[in-house]
Amino acid sequence: MATIKDSVHDHVAVRGVAADLLDTAPVQRLRRVSQLGTVSLVYPSANHTRFEHSLGVYHLADRALEHMGIDGRAGERVRAAALLHDVGHGPFSHNVEGVIHRHTGKYHDDVEDLVGSGEIAETLESEGLDPERVAGLVRGEGKLGQLVAGELDVDRMDYLVRDAHHTGVPYGTIDHGRLVRELTFVDGNLALASNNVQTAESLLLARALMNPTVYTHHVARIGKAMLRRATERFLDSGAVSGADLRRMDDPELRVALRDAEDPAARELERRLAERELYKRAVWAELTDVSGSVFDDSDLFDADREDIAGYERAIAESVGIDPGSVIVDVQGKPTMTESSTRVVVNGEARRLSEQSTLVRALRVAQREQWRLGVYAPEEHTEAVGRAAESVLDLDTAGALISEQHTPGAYATLEDF
C-alpha cells in the first residue's frame, strides 16, 4: 500500500491492484498532462495534472465502494477503472481532444487499446482482472460503471473541488463527503438516498458556476482555439500521426510545435508561450446568431470544413492570412447532472423532475453561450465587421471591444 499526500483529500491510501498500476508508464505520463490546459493563462495556479485528479477519483471511488459494501473482484475492477479513467487523454486534456478524435476516431474514454495491452494489461491480469471489463467501466458500462462515468460519478465530484482549489475560485466547492456517503442503487441506477435533493442541486450549481468562470472563460477559450489550430496544422503537415500525438504529453507537444516545419504552427506556439493571444472580434450570444448562416438545426454540429470556409471568407474580406482568423463555435449547452436520480418519498426521481433550480440553470446556460471570432489585436475591428457580414450576425450584442464587458471579472478582462 502507498499513502500519498493530496492537496484536496489529504492522505490517499492506494492499495491492491491500483498500487501496482500507479507506477506503470501510462499512469505516470499523466503527471505531464495538465488538468485544465489553457485555463492557466487566466488562473496561473491552475497547473494541477491528470495524475493528481486520477488519484482523487480513485480515492472517492474507494470511499464510495466502502460505504456501499462493494468489495472483492468487482470492487477492484472499479478501483482500477477509477485510477485509469484518464489514461486516454492526449496532451492538454480536452483542449485538443476533438483534433485527436478526427484523426484517430477515439475520445479519451476509448481506452481498450491502452488498457488491453502492455504494462496495464499485464498488471490487471496478474491480479485476475479482465482488461476489457475494466475498459468498459471507464466508458461507464454496467451498473458499477456509473460510479466512474455517469451523472453522479466520482470523476465529477473530484474535478469540481480540485479545479476550484487550484484556480482559487469558490464556486466548485461541494460536499463530496456527503455525496459519496449518500450514494445508493435503485433498480440498478445510481442515485442519492432520501432527503438529498439539495445535495444533488449543489453539484449541478457548482458545475453551472464553474463553466463561465473557469472552463469557458474567454481567455481560456482563445488559448484553446489557438492551440487547437497549431496542432491541426502540425498534424496536417504529416510530421506525426494522430495515434502518436495522442500519446504525447504537454511538454512534448509544445516542443514539437516550436520545432514544426509549418511556420504558422510555430507562430501560434510562440504566441501561446509569450501570452500574446488573439483577441475577440466577435462575442455573440445565441440571440445574435439566430437567423445567421448557422441555423438552429446545425449550429452546434457545424462542419469543420464549413467553419474553415467562413474563416477564409472573413480573412479575404479583410485582406489578411486565413490563419489569422478563428471562428470558435461553443458546444451545445448541456446539463447531464439534471438526470441525477434522487430518492423522494421512496421513489427514485430525476432531479430535473424535482427541482425548479434545474429549469433556471438551463436558461442561464443558454444566456451564457457565446460564439467567438478571434484575430490578432490589430485586426479585431476589421475582422469583427467582416464576420458580421460573412456570418450574417445580428450585431446588437455580437461586436465587442476589448473594454470591460458585463459579467466578466474586471481584473481578468484585460489580463
N, C-alpha and C positions, 0 to 999 in steps of 0.2 A: 504494500500500500504506500502511496505517495501523498503527502499533505502539502498543499500549495496555498500560499497566502494570496488572496484575491482582493482587489480594491473594492469590490461590491459585496461579495458574500463572505468576506473574512477568510477563514480556513476551509479549503475544499479538499476533502479526502477522496482520492482517486484509487479505486481498488478493483480487483478482479480483472476481467479482460480489458477494461478501459485503461488500467495502469500499464498493461503491455502495449496497447495501441498508442499510448501517449508519445512514445519515442520513435514511432515509425516516421519515415521521411515525409509522407503526405500530410500527416498531422503537424509536424514541426514546420513545414512550409507555411502554415497559417500564421506563424509568428511574423511573417514578412508580407502579409496581406492585410491592408487596413480595413477596419470595420466600416468606416464611413466615407472612404475615398476623398473626394474633393471638398467635403464639409469642413476639413481642416483649414481650407482657405478662408473660412468665416470664423470658425472657432479653433484657434491654434492648439488648444489642448486636446482636441478630438483625434488623438493619434493611437487609440487603442486598436487591437488587432482581432482578427477572426479566431486566433488561438485563445485569447482571453475569453471571448464570447463563447467558444465551444466548451471551455471548462465550466463556465456559468450554466450553460444549458445542461451539461452533464449533471452538475450539482442539483439543479432544480428537478431534473428527471429522477435522480436518485431519491430526493426527498418525497416526490410525488408517489413513486413506487412503494416507498416505505409506508406512507400514510394509507395507501390503498391496499396494502397487504399483498403486493405482487412481487414474487421473488423467483428463484430458480432460473432455469434457462430462459424463460420468457423475459424476466427482468433484466438478465444480462444482455439479451438482444437489444432491448430498449436503451440501456446504458451505452452500449456500443454505438447505436444509431445516433444518440444524442451527441456523443463526442465527435462522431464522423459526419454530422449533418452538413457541414460547410466545406468538406474537402473538395467538392466540385467547383468551388468559386475560383474564378480566374483573378488576375491582378486587379486591384482596386474594386473588388467585390462587384456590386451591381452596376458600377459605372460603365463597364464595357461588356456586361453580360449579353446585351442584345446583339452586339457585334459578334461575339463568340458564337451565339446561337445561329446567326445567319451563316456562319462558316462551318459549323460542326453539327447543327441540329440538336445541341444539348444545352439545357439550362443547368443551374448549379445543383439542383437536386437529382439530376440524372447521373448517378454515381456508380452504376453497375460495373462499368469498366474499371473504375478506380478501386472499388471495394472487392470486386470479384477476382482480382489478380494481385500478384506481388506481395509485399510485406503485410498489407492489411488482410488479404485473404488467408495467408499463412497463419497469421496471429489468430484470426477468428476461428479457423478450422482446428487449430491446436487446442482451442477451448470448447470444441464440439458445437460451434455455431455456424450456421449456413450463411455465407456472404450474401447470397441472393435475397434471403429473408431480411437481413439487416438493411440492404439497399432498399427493399420495399418499405421498411419502416421510415427511412429517410424521406421517401416520397409521400408518407402519410397513409400507407396502405394498412388495412385491417384495423381492428378495434384499438390495439395499443399504438398504432401509428399516429393516432390522433394526438397523443401526448407530444410527439416530435414535430408534426406538421398538421395543424388543424386550427380551428377558431380559438381554441383555448390552449394552444401549445406552449411549452416551456421556452421555446425559442423566442417568442414574442415577449414573454414575461422578462427574460433576461435582457434583450437588447433595448427595451424601453428604459429600464432602470440604468443600464450601463451607458447608453448613449447620453442620457440626461446627466449622469455623473461626470462624464468626460467632457461634455460641452459646457457644463455649468448652468444649464437652464433647469428650472424647477418642474417643467411640465410632464416629464416622463415618470415621475415618482408614483409608484403604485405599491400596494401592499402585497408583494409577491408571496410572502409567507402565508398569508390568509388564502390567497388564490390557490396555492399548492395544497394546503390542508383541506380545502373545501371541494376538491375535485372528486367526482364520482362517475360511475357509468349508469345510465338509464337506458334500457333496451339497446345496449350496445353502443350508445352515443355518449361521448364525454360531456359532462355537464357540471355545473356548480350546484352544490347542495342547497337546501331550502334557506330562505332569508338572505340571499346573496345577490339580489338584483343590483344594488348599489355597488357591490364589489365588481360585478361584470361591467357596469357602466363606467367605473373608474378606469378599466383597461381601455375601453373604447374612447373615453375622453382624453386619456393620456396620448393615445396614438393621434387623435384628431388635432391636438395642440402641438405635438412634435412635428407633424407634417410640414406646415408652413414655416415654422420657426427654425427647424433644423433640416429635415430631409429634402424639402423642396425650396429652401431659401434661394433667392435668385442668383446669388454669387456661386453657391454650390452647383446650381443647375448650369450656369455658364461654364464653370470649370469642367463639369462632367461632359458638356457638349463639345468642348474643345478637345478634351482627352479622347472622347469617342471618335471625333473627326480624325485626329492624329493616328489613332490605332487603325481605323478603317483604311487610311492611306498606306500605312505600313503593311497591312495585310494584302491590300490590292497590288502592292509592288512585288509580291511573291517572295519577300525576304523571309517569311516564316509562315507555317501552316496554322490554321485555326486550332488544331489539336495541340501544337507546340505552344501557341500563345496561351491556351487555357491552363497550361502547367507552369507558366511563368509566375513570378511574384512581383510585387510593386517595383522594387529596385531594378530588377531585370528588364521590365518593360520601359522604365524611364531611361535606362542606358541604351536600350535598343532604339528608342525614338530619337535620342540625342545623336546616335550614330547612323540614323537611317539615310539611305540614298535619296529619298524623297525630300526636297528642301522644305516643302510645306509642312510635312510631319515634324521636321527638325525645328521649324519656326514656332509651331504650336507648342512643342515641348519647352522651348526656351521661354515662351510667354508664361506657361504654367509654372516653370521653375522660378521665374522672377516676379511672378504675380502681376504680369502685365496683361490683364484679362480683357477680352472683348467686353463691350458694354451693351446695354439693352437699347435697341432701336424701337422695338415694339414690345409691349407687355399687355396682352389683350385678354379681357375676360370672355367668358362664354357668350355673353350677350353681344360683344363686339364681333365675334366670329360668326354669329348666326347670319345666314344668307351669303357667306363668303364662298370661296372656292371649296372650302371644307363644309359640306352639308352635314346635318346631324347624323346621317347614317354611316359616314365613313371617317368622321373627324378623328376618332380615337384609334383607327386602324389605317391611318394614312400610309400609303405605299412609299417605301424609301426612295424609289425612282421618281415618283411624283414630287416628293419634297425636294429632291435634288434638282428637279426641273424648275421649281419655284425659286430655289436659291440662285440658279443660273440666271433666271429672268430678272430677278431683283438686282443681281450684280451687274448684268449687262445694262440695265436701265441707269445705273449709277456710273458705270464705266470702271469698275474695279474687278479684281480677280474673284471668280466664283467661290474660292476657298475662304474669302473674307466675309462671307455671309452664312449664318447658320440659322435655319428655321427649326425651332425646338417645340414639338407638339407633346405636351404633357399627357400622360396616360389617363385613362378614364377614371374618374373618382370612384373608389371602391371602399367598402367598409365591411370586410369579412367578419370583423368582431360582432357585427349586428346579428349574425347567425348563431352566436353563442347560446347554448341551452342553459336555462336556469330552472331549478325546481321551484314551482309555485303551487301551493295547495296540493302537493303530492304529484303534480304533473310537470313534466319537462317541457318548458315553453321556450321558443326562440326569443331572444332579447328584443328583437325588432317588434314583436307582438306585445311585449310587456312594457316597453319603455318609450315614453314620449321624447326623451332625450335623443334617441336614435334618429327620429324624424328631423329634429332641429339640426343635428350634426350633419345629416345628409345635405340639407340646404346649405349649411356653412361650407361643406366640401365643394359644392358647385360654385359658390361665390368665390372661393379661394383659387379655383382653377385658372391657369394662365397659359396663353400661347406666347412664346418668346421668339423674337428675332434679334440676333446678336451680330455685332460687327466691331471692328476696331474703332476706338473712340472718335477719331477724326472723321469717320464716315457715318456715324449713327444717325445724324439728322437726315442726310440724303437717303440712307437705306430705309429709314422709317417711312419717308414719303413714298419711296418706290414700293415698299412692302404693302402699304395701304392700297396702292393701285393694283399690284400683281395679285394679291390675296383677296382683293375686294372686301376690305375690312371696314366696319363701321368704326370710325376713329374717335368716337365720343370719349372712350377711355383707353384706347389702344396705344396711341403715340405717347411717349413719355420723354422726359428729360432726366438727366442724372441728378435731379434735385430730390429732396426728401419727399417720399410718397406716403399716403395714408397707410397705416397698418404695418409699416416697416420700422425696425429699430433705427432711430436717428444716428446712433453711434456706429451702426453697421452699414448703412445705406451707401456711404462713400468709401467704405473700408476696402 
